[in-house]
Amino acid sequence: MIGDVIGVKPAYLETGKQILALLPEAFLAKRRIVQIAGESGSGKSVTAVSIQQLLLEQGVDAYILHQDDYFHLPPASNHQKRVEDLSWVGPQEVKLDLLAAHQDAFLRGENRLEKPLVDYHENQILSEVVRLDAYQVLLVEGTYVFEAGQADLRIFMTRDYRQTRQNREDRAREAPSDFLEQVLAIEHQIIQKQREQAHLWVLQDYSVKTIQIPT
């Protein structure tokens, strides 16, 4: 997303190191998809960037797909749609079928992918062309990405919207309001159901808990 600044703190790099240390030795022997899901402000994006940086240090190239680029409507328009109809909040806001198709394209080794790109400040959805054939790992992060097809590794950020208030305020995408709390409460009920699909949980203190051993 254009206009989104992702800062990586040392704690996030430590989380990334813990995650990579838990992977089987042969995990990176072929193309892999890693999905990172969780609530708003829980650290999905910075965890993805941390893993990307650490993989690069190992000579493994990784690309990140951000769910925020796959919304049907640009940010301000999506917010207005929510105001008009609160039932709009949820996975139906996102082109999850397109995100799943792009995951499949990566696994097939396609060398050219045209994907959406959101310009947050201009409230528009553009497009960009990505050369995915150069990458070994595809990192897919967002609130509902566990619903966007299969993955070799699924990471769930366990912090909920009540625990991430400061992070969200620091990011300053949306002003705090009663309406925003309503939206986050609805998302909470949907997103938390995904945690049982995860291989790993990232806990509130950024430590990592193994739920299933990835193969």
Backbone as ProteinMPNN parsed JSONL, in Angstrom:
{"seq_chain_A": "MIGDVIGVKPAYLETGKQILALLPEAFLAKRRIVQIAGESGSGKSVTAVSIQQLLLEQGVDAYILHQDDYFHLPPASNHQKRVEDLSWVGPQEVKLDLLAAHQDAFLRGENRLEKPLVDYHENQILSEVVRLDAYQVLLVEGTYVFEAGQADLRIFMTRDYRQTRQNREDRAREAPSDFLEQVLAIEHQIIQKQREQAHLWVLQDYSVKTIQIPT", "coords_chain_A": {"N_chain_A": [[0.841, -1.19, 0.0], [0.611, 2.148, -0.932], [1.891, 4.8, 0.948], [1.942, 3.624, 3.395], [3.895, 3.159, 6.17], [6.287, 1.005, 7.422], [7.809, 0.182, 10.275], [10.534, -1.571, 11.623], [11.134, -3.009, 14.632], [13.634, -4.071, 17.073], [12.478, -6.147, 18.61], [10.698, -7.358, 16.869], [12.39, -8.474, 14.974], [13.605, -10.398, 16.54], [11.419, -12.043, 16.98], [11.027, -12.931, 14.355], [13.401, -14.407, 14.039], [12.968, -16.454, 15.892], [10.793, -17.731, 14.662], [11.895, -18.649, 12.2], [13.799, -20.38, 13.195], [12.29, -22.499, 14.035], [11.522, -23.868, 11.824], [11.55, -26.788, 9.731], [14.576, -28.313, 8.498], [14.574, -28.737, 5.734], [12.679, -27.005, 4.8], [12.932, -24.69, 3.188], [13.675, -25.695, 0.77], [12.143, -25.713, -1.472], [9.666, -23.754, -3.295], [7.708, -21.749, -1.147], [4.749, -20.839, 0.693], [3.905, -18.482, 3.089], [1.611, -17.534, 5.431], [0.371, -14.811, 7.337], [-1.699, -13.935, 9.848], [-4.084, -11.946, 11.729], [-5.365, -9.506, 14.106], [-6.154, -5.974, 13.657], [-3.318, -3.923, 13.912], [-1.796, -5.826, 15.221], [0.716, -6.638, 14.472], [1.248, -7.894, 12.066], [2.259, -6.978, 9.54], [4.847, -5.99, 10.188], [6.017, -8.285, 11.137], [6.056, -9.837, 8.845], [7.817, -8.291, 7.26], [10.103, -8.453, 8.843], [10.701, -11.225, 8.719], [11.167, -11.383, 5.992], [13.507, -9.784, 5.758], [15.316, -11.276, 7.315], [15.385, -13.703, 5.928], [16.544, -12.826, 3.564], [19.097, -12.29, 4.447], [19.969, -14.859, 4.621], [20.25, -15.498, 2.042], [17.903, -16.008, 0.713], [15.299, -15.035, -1.278], [12.348, -13.21, -0.702], [8.944, -12.292, -1.194], [6.364, -9.952, -0.375], [2.897, -10.062, -0.111], [0.362, -7.873, 0.593], [-2.664, -7.916, 2.249], [-4.156, -5.572, 2.42], [-3.985, -4.369, -0.048], [-5.86, -5.659, -1.521], [-8.515, -5.057, -1.104], [-11.949, -4.569, -2.066], [-12.816, -1.959, -2.302], [-11.27, 1.307, -2.202], [-9.562, 2.81, 0.682], [-11.0, 5.127, 2.011], [-13.478, 5.032, 0.733], [-14.238, 2.446, 1.396], [-14.531, 2.712, 4.135], [-16.753, 4.454, 4.222], [-18.675, 2.789, 3.114], [-18.85, 0.903, 5.155], [-19.94, 2.515, 7.18], [-22.45, 3.003, 6.128], [-23.46, 0.433, 6.017], [-23.036, -1.807, 8.311], [-22.803, -4.519, 8.204], [-21.15, -5.033, 6.14], [-18.596, -5.281, 7.049], [-15.942, -7.516, 7.224], [-14.69, -10.641, 5.76], [-15.823, -10.396, 3.223], [-15.189, -7.89, 2.301], [-12.853, -8.075, 0.986], [-10.9, -9.118, -1.836], [-10.485, -12.059, -1.743], [-10.467, -14.287, -3.347], [-8.962, -13.462, -5.533], [-6.53, -12.989, -4.29], [-5.927, -15.599, -3.504], [-5.67, -16.728, -6.062], [-3.372, -15.437, -6.906], [-1.521, -16.474, -5.145], [-1.505, -19.105, -6.087], [-0.464, -18.648, -8.628], [2.125, -17.931, -7.998], [3.107, -20.363, -6.963], [3.018, -21.877, -9.259], [5.089, -20.824, -10.608], [4.888, -18.647, -12.295], [6.07, -15.891, -14.188], [5.26, -13.284, -14.248], [3.182, -11.06, -12.633], [0.272, -9.237, -12.271], [-0.886, -7.095, -9.941], [-3.18, -5.566, -7.548], [-2.697, -2.257, -6.176], [-2.955, -0.227, -3.505], [-3.439, 3.22, -3.058], [-3.276, 4.937, -0.312], [-3.603, 7.623, 0.635], [-4.585, 8.961, -1.585], [-6.886, 7.627, -2.003], [-7.409, 5.531, -3.895], [-7.25, 2.688, -6.1], [-4.629, 1.305, -7.664], [-2.494, -0.418, -10.003], [0.174, -2.802, -10.191], [3.028, -4.395, -11.661], [4.607, -7.393, -10.888], [7.564, -9.304, -10.709], [7.538, -12.443, -9.973], [8.972, -14.781, -10.281], [11.523, -14.723, -9.349], [11.545, -15.195, -6.688], [11.672, -17.184, -3.702], [10.113, -17.526, -1.483], [6.812, -16.656, -0.59], [5.299, -14.264, 1.244], [2.312, -13.678, 2.862], [0.212, -11.38, 4.17], [-2.372, -10.321, 6.445], [-5.689, -9.581, 7.724], [-7.548, -11.63, 7.117], [-6.221, -13.658, 5.754], [-5.871, -16.422, 6.035], [-8.014, -17.481, 4.812], [-7.505, -17.413, 2.191], [-6.71, -19.535, 0.445], [-4.36, -22.34, 0.521], [-1.439, -22.775, 2.639], [2.048, -23.204, 3.394], [3.035, -22.548, 5.83], [1.447, -21.169, 8.575], [0.987, -18.333, 10.444], [-0.187, -16.92, 13.397], [-1.072, -13.897, 14.867], [-1.587, -13.244, 18.14], [-2.488, -11.09, 19.662], [-5.23, -8.964, 20.493], [-7.647, -6.413, 19.439], [-8.005, -4.775, 21.647], [-5.649, -4.928, 22.981], [-3.935, -3.797, 21.22], [-4.253, -1.115, 20.97], [-2.512, 1.156, 21.319], [-0.603, 0.747, 19.319], [-2.223, 1.006, 17.035], [-3.069, 3.652, 17.281], [-0.629, 4.958, 17.056], [-0.025, 4.394, 14.412], [-1.981, 5.807, 13.134], [-3.945, 5.64, 11.089], [-6.734, 5.742, 11.207], [-8.927, 7.865, 13.025], [-9.541, 7.481, 16.524], [-12.709, 6.218, 17.551], [-16.141, 5.619, 18.528], [-17.433, 4.203, 16.551], [-15.324, 2.981, 15.158], [-14.441, 1.228, 17.145], [-16.621, -0.485, 17.192], [-16.373, -1.685, 14.676], [-13.897, -2.989, 14.972], [-14.535, -4.777, 16.998], [-16.34, -6.475, 15.697], [-14.637, -7.521, 13.707], [-12.873, -8.842, 15.415], [-14.363, -11.049, 16.387], [-14.521, -12.571, 14.073], [-11.86, -12.928, 13.184], [-10.47, -14.176, 15.291], [-11.301, -16.784, 15.157], [-9.651, -17.967, 13.384], [-7.322, -18.74, 14.595], [-6.946, -21.394, 15.356], [-6.21, -22.616, 13.06], [-3.587, -22.171, 12.702], [-0.028, -22.792, 12.461], [1.896, -21.659, 14.072], [1.814, -19.467, 16.899], [2.172, -16.051, 17.569], [2.786, -14.508, 20.489], [1.626, -12.07, 22.965], [3.927, -10.959, 24.078], [5.684, -11.164, 22.029], [6.94, -13.592, 21.83], [7.127, -16.955, 20.496], [4.842, -19.556, 19.971], [4.532, -22.972, 19.375], [2.02, -24.624, 17.606], [1.304, -26.473, 15.651], [3.543, -28.598, 13.925], [5.177, -27.412, 11.151], [5.595, -28.87, 7.883]], "CA_chain_A": [[0.0, 0.0, 0.0], [1.333, 3.409, -0.964], [1.598, 5.638, 2.098], [2.035, 2.837, 4.63], [5.283, 3.071, 6.623], [6.443, -0.141, 8.315], [9.058, 0.246, 11.031], [10.885, -2.867, 12.225], [11.823, -2.879, 15.912], [14.423, -5.274, 17.4], [11.618, -7.232, 19.111], [10.119, -8.059, 15.735], [13.445, -9.297, 14.385], [13.758, -11.562, 17.416], [10.293, -12.926, 16.661], [11.348, -13.561, 13.074], [14.446, -15.401, 14.258], [12.336, -17.608, 16.545], [9.974, -18.425, 13.668], [12.757, -19.359, 11.251], [14.491, -21.45, 13.911], [11.363, -23.613, 14.231], [11.214, -24.522, 10.553], [12.368, -27.963, 9.393], [15.774, -27.984, 7.718], [14.285, -28.773, 4.298], [11.509, -26.166, 4.506], [13.219, -23.725, 2.129], [14.218, -26.403, -0.391], [11.263, -25.446, -2.609], [8.832, -22.568, -3.109], [6.831, -21.861, 0.018], [3.852, -19.738, 1.019], [3.753, -18.234, 4.518], [0.523, -16.598, 5.71], [0.41, -14.201, 8.664], [-3.021, -13.365, 10.097], [-4.284, -11.373, 13.056], [-6.201, -8.312, 14.154], [-5.552, -4.694, 13.307], [-2.28, -3.462, 14.823], [-1.193, -6.928, 15.979], [2.109, -6.849, 14.079], [1.331, -8.759, 10.88], [3.139, -6.407, 8.51], [6.241, -5.913, 10.633], [6.512, -9.66, 11.216], [6.363, -10.224, 7.462], [9.028, -7.581, 6.834], [11.215, -9.023, 9.607], [11.038, -12.515, 8.127], [11.744, -11.088, 4.685], [14.881, -9.317, 5.95], [16.136, -12.376, 7.825], [15.579, -14.652, 4.826], [17.5, -12.232, 2.628], [20.426, -12.499, 5.032], [20.322, -16.256, 4.348], [20.312, -15.676, 0.599], [16.595, -16.443, 0.219], [14.468, -13.885, -1.638], [10.934, -13.353, -0.355], [8.086, -11.172, -1.589], [5.215, -9.807, 0.525], [1.595, -9.603, -0.572], [-0.4, -7.277, 1.689], [-4.108, -7.991, 2.022], [-4.705, -4.219, 2.288], [-4.055, -4.017, -1.467], [-6.858, -6.501, -2.188], [-9.889, -4.671, -0.777], [-12.775, -4.199, -3.213], [-12.918, -0.497, -2.351], [-10.146, 2.003, -1.561], [-9.803, 2.989, 2.125], [-12.068, 6.058, 2.414], [-14.733, 4.507, 0.197], [-14.589, 1.273, 2.196], [-15.024, 3.219, 5.423], [-18.106, 4.963, 4.015], [-19.531, 1.613, 2.918], [-19.074, 0.35, 6.488], [-20.852, 3.421, 7.887], [-23.785, 2.791, 5.561], [-23.9, -0.948, 6.216], [-22.031, -2.421, 9.181], [-22.648, -5.938, 7.84], [-20.094, -5.093, 5.127], [-17.331, -5.593, 7.721], [-15.609, -8.934, 7.227], [-13.942, -11.138, 4.6], [-16.447, -9.967, 1.966], [-14.58, -6.629, 1.872], [-11.552, -8.365, 0.378], [-10.854, -10.019, -2.987], [-9.71, -13.21, -1.296], [-10.304, -15.202, -4.481], [-7.836, -12.958, -6.324], [-5.324, -13.244, -3.5], [-5.657, -17.037, -3.636], [-5.192, -16.962, -7.424], [-1.997, -14.953, -6.987], [-0.712, -17.489, -4.466], [-1.364, -20.227, -7.019], [0.434, -18.218, -9.701], [3.477, -18.016, -7.436], [3.497, -21.768, -6.877], [3.224, -22.376, -10.624], [6.311, -20.236, -11.137], [4.639, -17.623, -13.304], [7.103, -14.864, -14.051], [4.69, -11.942, -14.271], [1.927, -10.972, -11.886], [-0.287, -7.892, -12.132], [-1.633, -7.073, -8.678], [-3.653, -4.242, -7.148], [-1.854, -1.466, -5.273], [-3.786, 0.839, -2.935], [-2.858, 4.506, -2.654], [-4.1, 5.253, 0.857], [-3.911, 9.049, 0.742], [-5.369, 9.374, -2.749], [-8.115, 6.828, -1.997], [-7.603, 4.869, -5.173], [-6.596, 1.401, -6.291], [-3.838, 1.257, -8.881], [-1.981, -1.768, -10.236], [1.609, -2.893, -10.418], [3.478, -5.681, -12.177], [5.649, -7.965, -10.044], [8.249, -10.487, -11.229], [7.564, -13.382, -8.848], [9.786, -15.961, -10.535], [12.821, -14.578, -8.679], [11.376, -15.371, -5.251], [11.539, -18.536, -3.164], [9.081, -17.506, -0.447], [5.777, -15.638, -0.691], [4.714, -13.917, 2.533], [0.984, -13.103, 2.631], [-0.224, -10.932, 5.493], [-3.631, -9.595, 6.509], [-6.633, -10.055, 8.734], [-8.304, -12.825, 6.737], [-5.479, -14.384, 4.712], [-6.014, -17.87, 6.152], [-9.125, -17.86, 3.94], [-7.063, -17.166, 0.809], [-5.987, -20.683, -0.07], [-3.468, -23.092, 1.395], [-0.104, -22.236, 2.906], [2.974, -24.147, 4.019], [3.206, -22.102, 7.21], [0.463, -20.171, 8.983], [1.382, -17.67, 11.686], [-1.295, -16.114, 13.918], [-0.723, -12.899, 15.873], [-2.675, -13.461, 19.096], [-2.972, -9.874, 20.317], [-6.493, -8.485, 19.941], [-7.737, -4.966, 19.228], [-7.904, -4.06, 22.92], [-4.232, -4.937, 23.353], [-3.134, -3.123, 20.191], [-4.749, 0.259, 20.839], [-1.425, 2.111, 21.145], [-0.044, 0.528, 17.978], [-3.137, 1.558, 16.038], [-3.037, 5.112, 17.401], [0.659, 5.406, 16.51], [-0.107, 4.267, 12.955], [-2.817, 6.968, 12.784], [-4.72, 5.495, 9.852], [-8.096, 6.172, 11.485], [-9.087, 8.506, 14.327], [-10.328, 6.669, 17.453], [-14.124, 6.574, 17.617], [-17.01, 4.514, 18.924], [-17.707, 3.399, 15.364], [-14.14, 2.146, 14.906], [-14.461, 0.143, 18.132], [-17.624, -1.446, 16.719], [-15.773, -2.426, 13.556], [-12.846, -3.865, 15.496], [-15.183, -5.846, 17.763], [-16.859, -7.424, 14.708], [-13.475, -8.211, 13.145], [-12.331, -9.721, 16.465], [-15.13, -12.288, 16.413], [-14.225, -13.335, 12.864], [-10.432, -13.227, 13.043], [-9.998, -15.091, 16.326], [-11.636, -18.157, 14.772], [-8.584, -18.492, 12.532], [-6.114, -19.093, 15.349], [-6.784, -22.842, 15.423], [-5.65, -23.079, 11.785], [-2.19, -21.744, 12.641], [1.085, -23.63, 12.903], [2.595, -20.92, 15.125], [1.214, -18.263, 17.464], [3.039, -15.017, 18.132], [2.089, -14.076, 21.688], [1.656, -10.637, 23.228], [5.308, -10.538, 24.363], [6.428, -11.439, 20.787], [7.476, -14.949, 21.799], [6.442, -17.797, 19.515], [4.366, -20.828, 20.487], [4.248, -23.95, 18.32], [0.738, -25.31, 17.701], [1.513, -27.619, 14.767], [4.868, -28.574, 13.306], [5.075, -27.348, 9.687], [6.376, -29.913, 7.202]], "C_chain_A": [[0.879, 1.243, 0.0], [0.914, 4.248, 0.238], [1.657, 4.91, 3.427], [3.506, 2.659, 4.993], [5.39, 1.963, 7.654], [7.808, -0.069, 8.98], [9.322, -1.071, 11.739], [11.708, -2.63, 13.49], [12.617, -4.158, 16.2], [13.565, -6.442, 17.87], [11.025, -8.036, 17.965], [11.149, -8.938, 15.041], [13.689, -10.545, 15.228], [12.631, -12.564, 17.184], [10.549, -13.668, 15.362], [12.387, -14.644, 13.218], [13.872, -16.659, 14.921], [11.537, -18.431, 15.534], [10.84, -19.252, 12.729], [13.479, -20.526, 11.915], [13.606, -22.678, 14.097], [11.067, -24.378, 12.944], [12.099, -25.737, 10.332], [13.508, -27.57, 8.458], [15.476, -27.891, 6.22], [13.161, -27.822, 3.885], [11.741, -25.256, 3.304], [13.798, -24.373, 0.872], [13.359, -26.219, -1.635], [10.439, -24.203, -2.314], [7.835, -22.789, -1.976], [5.956, -20.621, 0.151], [3.699, -19.674, 2.529], [2.654, -17.194, 4.696], [0.622, -16.104, 7.152], [-0.907, -13.464, 8.881], [-3.105, -12.807, 11.517], [-5.085, -10.093, 12.963], [-5.418, -7.053, 13.809], [-4.53, -4.273, 14.356], [-1.547, -4.556, 15.565], [0.241, -7.237, 15.577], [2.299, -7.723, 12.863], [2.371, -8.249, 9.885], [4.598, -6.406, 8.941], [6.834, -7.306, 10.796], [6.886, -10.149, 9.82], [7.657, -9.578, 6.985], [10.254, -8.131, 7.561], [11.664, -10.352, 9.025], [11.695, -12.309, 6.763], [13.212, -10.671, 4.806], [15.803, -10.444, 6.392], [16.384, -13.433, 6.755], [16.6, -14.128, 3.835], [18.925, -12.397, 3.128], [20.919, -13.927, 4.807], [20.416, -16.542, 2.846], [19.019, -16.166, -0.017], [15.744, -15.205, -0.042], [13.003, -14.173, -1.335], [10.178, -12.094, -0.769], [6.871, -11.159, -0.669], [3.993, -9.337, -0.259], [0.811, -9.126, 0.643], [-1.889, -7.333, 1.353], [-4.716, -6.61, 1.813], [-4.802, -3.775, 0.831], [-5.206, -4.724, -2.186], [-8.301, -6.175, -1.778], [-10.644, -4.305, -2.054], [-12.809, -2.684, -3.405], [-11.682, 0.135, -1.727], [-10.54, 2.451, -0.15], [-10.971, 3.905, 2.516], [-13.432, 5.574, 1.935], [-15.193, 3.285, 0.989], [-15.135, 1.687, 3.558], [-16.461, 3.716, 5.28], [-19.099, 3.826, 3.819], [-19.845, 0.96, 4.27], [-20.064, 1.195, 7.285], [-22.288, 3.19, 7.426], [-24.336, 1.415, 5.876], [-22.827, -1.694, 7.019], [-21.829, -3.899, 8.867], [-21.61, -6.128, 6.733], [-18.766, -5.509, 5.736], [-17.097, -7.101, 7.717], [-14.87, -9.344, 5.96], [-14.513, -10.691, 3.26], [-15.907, -8.633, 1.468], [-13.357, -6.854, 0.981], [-11.692, -9.329, -0.799], [-9.976, -11.229, -2.639], [-9.509, -14.227, -2.411], [-9.136, -14.77, -5.363], [-6.521, -13.2, -5.593], [-4.937, -14.714, -3.585], [-5.117, -17.365, -5.024], [-3.743, -16.516, -7.574], [-1.042, -15.867, -6.222], [-0.456, -18.669, -5.404], [-0.39, -19.888, -8.147], [1.887, -18.287, -9.247], [3.956, -19.464, -7.42], [3.742, -22.371, -8.264], [4.492, -21.812, -11.258], [6.091, -19.222, -12.233], [5.594, -16.454, -13.085], [6.568, -13.44, -14.062], [3.336, -11.948, -13.573], [1.492, -9.513, -11.811], [-1.222, -7.883, -10.933], [-2.139, -5.675, -8.378], [-2.682, -3.573, -6.181], [-2.68, -0.275, -4.795], [-2.943, 2.066, -2.631], [-3.746, 5.049, -1.55], [-4.541, 6.709, 0.849], [-4.752, 9.548, -0.422], [-6.679, 8.598, -2.879], [-8.402, 6.219, -3.367], [-6.84, 3.549, -5.213], [-5.935, 1.407, -7.661], [-3.465, -0.201, -9.161], [-0.479, -1.701, -10.439], [1.941, -4.296, -10.911], [4.67, -6.15, -11.353], [6.248, -9.175, -10.751], [8.435, -11.478, -10.077], [8.508, -14.555, -9.054], [11.135, -15.895, -9.831], [12.757, -14.938, -7.194], [11.155, -16.833, -4.863], [10.389, -18.634, -2.157], [8.109, -16.363, -0.726], [5.167, -15.463, 0.69], [3.4, -13.185, 2.278], [0.418, -12.686, 3.98], [-1.521, -10.14, 5.419], [-4.589, -10.241, 7.485], [-7.249, -11.408, 8.405], [-7.536, -13.759, 5.804], [-5.529, -15.9, 4.859], [-7.159, -18.386, 5.28], [-8.767, -17.693, 2.469], [-6.227, -18.324, 0.286], [-5.019, -21.278, 0.934], [-2.118, -22.397, 1.567], [0.741, -23.312, 3.565], [3.21, -23.821, 5.486], [2.195, -21.008, 7.488], [0.83, -19.652, 10.373], [0.224, -16.791, 12.137], [-0.791, -15.194, 15.021], [-1.86, -12.869, 16.896], [-3.205, -12.194, 19.756], [-4.263, -9.385, 19.662], [-6.546, -6.959, 19.96], [-7.669, -4.158, 20.528], [-6.458, -3.96, 23.381], [-3.362, -4.158, 22.368], [-3.518, -1.655, 20.02], [-3.618, 1.251, 20.558], [-0.79, 1.983, 19.768], [-0.907, 1.174, 16.906], [-3.142, 3.084, 16.075], [-1.737, 5.676, 16.841], [0.639, 5.377, 14.981], [-0.972, 5.362, 12.346], [-3.52, 6.84, 11.432], [-6.131, 6.043, 10.034], [-8.155, 6.78, 12.877], [-9.916, 7.594, 15.237], [-11.778, 7.154, 17.512], [-14.915, 5.373, 18.095], [-17.299, 3.602, 17.74], [-16.54, 2.472, 15.056], [-14.097, 0.979, 15.886], [-15.492, -0.913, 17.756], [-17.055, -2.325, 15.61], [-14.76, -3.433, 14.067], [-13.435, -5.029, 16.293], [-15.758, -6.91, 16.822], [-15.707, -8.228, 14.104], [-12.901, -9.215, 14.136], [-13.036, -11.076, 16.463], [-14.81, -13.182, 15.217], [-12.782, -13.835, 12.867], [-9.97, -14.262, 14.064], [-10.321, -16.551, 16.02], [-10.521, -18.81, 13.953], [-7.411, -19.071, 13.324], [-5.878, -20.601, 15.403], [-6.242, -23.426, 14.114], [-4.147, -22.85, 11.702], [-1.219, -22.852, 13.043], [1.785, -22.984, 14.111], [1.744, -19.751, 15.605], [2.322, -17.313, 17.896], [2.264, -14.376, 19.277], [2.293, -12.582, 21.942], [3.07, -10.124, 23.491], [6.252, -10.822, 23.192], [7.135, -12.795, 20.791], [6.61, -15.798, 20.888], [6.081, -19.139, 20.16], [4.026, -21.75, 19.327], [2.917, -24.65, 18.593], [0.774, -26.584, 16.853], [2.915, -27.492, 14.176], [4.683, -28.498, 11.786], [5.978, -28.393, 9.046], [7.185, -29.314, 6.063]], "O_chain_A": [[1.78, 1.378, 0.828], [-0.276, 4.39, 0.515], [1.443, 5.516, 4.477], [4.275, 2.081, 4.224], [4.67, 1.97, 8.652], [8.838, -0.239, 8.327], [8.43, -1.624, 12.382], [12.827, -2.12, 13.433], [12.314, -5.212, 15.641], [13.872, -7.596, 17.572], [10.864, -9.252, 18.071], [10.821, -10.028, 14.572], [13.949, -11.622, 14.691], [12.851, -13.775, 17.191], [10.323, -14.875, 15.267], [12.277, -15.695, 12.587], [14.237, -17.78, 14.567], [11.591, -19.661, 15.539], [10.553, -20.424, 12.488], [13.74, -21.543, 11.274], [14.115, -23.781, 14.294], [10.426, -25.428, 12.981], [13.272, -25.723, 10.703], [13.399, -26.595, 7.715], [16.057, -27.063, 5.519], [12.737, -27.838, 2.73], [10.839, -25.071, 2.486], [14.346, -23.686, 0.01], [13.8, -26.535, -2.74], [10.503, -23.659, -1.212], [7.212, -23.844, -1.856], [6.35, -19.514, -0.217], [3.402, -20.679, 3.176], [2.757, -16.087, 4.166], [0.917, -16.873, 8.067], [-1.202, -12.49, 8.19], [-2.304, -13.153, 12.386], [-5.441, -9.648, 11.871], [-4.194, -7.07, 13.688], [-4.83, -4.265, 15.55], [-0.751, -4.263, 16.456], [0.92, -8.009, 16.254], [3.392, -8.245, 12.639], [3.248, -8.994, 9.447], [5.483, -6.771, 8.166], [8.038, -7.486, 10.611], [7.915, -10.8, 9.64], [8.497, -10.24, 6.376], [11.324, -8.261, 6.965], [12.86, -10.588, 8.854], [12.666, -12.987, 6.426], [14.06, -11.145, 4.05], [16.93, -10.56, 5.91], [17.476, -13.997, 6.682], [17.425, -14.885, 3.322], [19.849, -12.615, 2.344], [22.122, -14.184, 4.801], [20.634, -17.681, 2.433], [19.016, -16.681, -1.135], [15.497, -14.416, 0.87], [12.484, -15.24, -1.666], [10.704, -10.983, -0.701], [6.401, -12.21, -0.232], [4.049, -8.341, -0.98], [0.618, -9.873, 1.602], [-2.317, -6.857, 0.301], [-5.706, -6.487, 1.091], [-5.607, -2.904, 0.503], [-5.493, -4.414, -3.342], [-9.212, -6.946, -2.08], [-10.055, -3.794, -3.006], [-12.828, -2.192, -4.533], [-11.099, -0.441, -0.809], [-11.725, 2.47, 0.18], [-11.843, 3.49, 3.28], [-14.425, 5.693, 2.652], [-16.388, 3.106, 1.225], [-16.082, 1.087, 4.068], [-17.299, 3.427, 6.134], [-20.23, 3.891, 4.301], [-20.97, 0.517, 4.503], [-20.925, 0.658, 7.982], [-23.219, 3.183, 8.231], [-25.55, 1.243, 5.99], [-21.832, -2.154, 6.46], [-20.8, -4.472, 9.222], [-21.234, -7.258, 6.423], [-17.9, -6.032, 5.036], [-17.954, -7.869, 8.155], [-14.467, -8.488, 5.172], [-13.785, -10.613, 2.271], [-16.145, -8.275, 0.315], [-12.889, -5.936, 0.309], [-12.509, -10.249, -0.759], [-8.878, -11.394, -3.17], [-8.51, -14.945, -2.431], [-8.403, -15.612, -5.881], [-5.52, -13.571, -6.207], [-3.758, -15.042, -3.721], [-4.21, -18.186, -5.157], [-2.97, -17.15, -8.293], [0.117, -16.017, -6.608], [0.666, -19.167, -5.502], [0.406, -20.727, -8.568], [2.771, -18.656, -10.02], [5.084, -19.753, -7.82], [4.571, -23.267, -8.421], [4.918, -22.269, -12.319], [6.997, -18.954, -13.023], [5.887, -16.076, -11.951], [7.334, -12.489, -13.904], [2.46, -12.751, -13.895], [2.244, -8.656, -11.348], [-2.232, -8.586, -10.92], [-1.595, -4.697, -8.89], [-1.94, -4.244, -5.463], [-3.057, 0.585, -5.591], [-1.874, 1.969, -2.028], [-4.834, 5.561, -1.811], [-5.722, 7.0, 1.035], [-5.552, 10.468, -0.255], [-7.486, 8.881, -3.765], [-9.491, 6.374, -3.919], [-5.902, 3.335, -4.446], [-6.607, 1.501, -8.688], [-4.073, -1.113, -8.601], [0.064, -0.663, -10.815], [1.23, -5.258, -10.619], [5.625, -5.402, -11.144], [5.52, -9.982, -11.328], [9.381, -11.36, -9.298], [8.821, -15.263, -8.096], [11.823, -16.911, -9.727], [13.785, -14.982, -6.519], [10.537, -17.605, -5.597], [9.774, -19.689, -2.001], [8.518, -15.249, -1.054], [4.586, -16.397, 1.243], [3.374, -12.186, 1.561], [0.169, -13.532, 4.839], [-1.753, -9.389, 4.472], [-4.323, -11.323, 8.009], [-7.452, -12.238, 9.291], [-8.152, -14.58, 5.125], [-5.252, -16.609, 3.891], [-7.262, -19.588, 5.035], [-9.63, -17.819, 1.6], [-5.145, -18.109, -0.26], [-4.876, -20.783, 2.052], [-1.717, -21.557, 0.761], [0.217, -24.219, 4.212], [3.54, -24.697, 6.285], [2.092, -20.037, 6.737], [0.963, -20.412, 11.332], [-0.295, -15.999, 11.349], [-0.168, -15.641, 15.984], [-2.984, -12.505, 16.552], [-4.278, -12.225, 20.358], [-4.386, -9.387, 18.437], [-5.62, -6.297, 20.43], [-7.313, -2.98, 20.504], [-6.085, -3.022, 24.086], [-2.193, -3.89, 22.643], [-3.144, -1.026, 19.03], [-3.739, 2.091, 19.667], [-0.477, 2.985, 19.125], [-0.397, 1.809, 15.983], [-3.21, 3.734, 15.032], [-1.733, 6.742, 16.225], [1.225, 6.245, 14.335], [-0.751, 5.795, 11.215], [-3.671, 7.828, 10.714], [-6.667, 6.715, 9.153], [-7.516, 6.283, 13.805], [-10.89, 6.994, 14.781], [-12.037, 8.358, 17.52], [-14.424, 4.244, 18.071], [-17.399, 2.385, 17.892], [-16.746, 1.303, 14.728], [-13.755, -0.14, 15.502], [-15.269, -2.104, 17.974], [-17.233, -3.543, 15.607], [-14.759, -4.592, 13.65], [-12.899, -6.137, 16.267], [-15.678, -8.104, 17.11], [-15.78, -9.452, 13.999], [-12.492, -10.31, 13.75], [-12.388, -12.121, 16.529], [-14.826, -14.407, 15.332], [-12.515, -15.004, 12.591], [-9.164, -15.133, 13.738], [-9.684, -17.454, 16.563], [-10.45, -20.034, 13.84], [-6.597, -19.813, 12.773], [-4.732, -21.042, 15.488], [-5.859, -24.595, 14.067], [-3.503, -23.281, 10.746], [-1.54, -23.725, 13.849], [2.208, -23.671, 15.041], [1.039, -19.122, 14.816], [3.298, -17.73, 18.52], [1.212, -13.773, 19.062], [3.04, -11.916, 21.224], [3.382, -8.979, 23.165], [7.471, -10.733, 23.338], [7.858, -13.113, 19.846], [5.492, -15.412, 20.545], [6.913, -19.771, 20.81], [3.313, -21.357, 18.403], [2.708, -25.201, 19.673], [0.326, -27.643, 17.293], [3.403, -26.383, 13.958], [4.102, -29.405, 11.189], [7.01, -28.757, 9.61], [7.905, -30.034, 5.372]]}, "name": "protein", "num_of_chains": 1, "seq": "MIGDVIGVKPAYLETGKQILALLPEAFLAKRRIVQIAGESGSGKSVTAVSIQQLLLEQGVDAYILHQDDYFHLPPASNHQKRVEDLSWVGPQEVKLDLLAAHQDAFLRGENRLEKPLVDYHENQILSEVVRLDAYQVLLVEGTYVFEAGQADLRIFMTRDYRQTRQNREDRAREAPSDFLEQVLAIEHQIIQKQREQAHLWVLQDYSVKTIQIPT"}
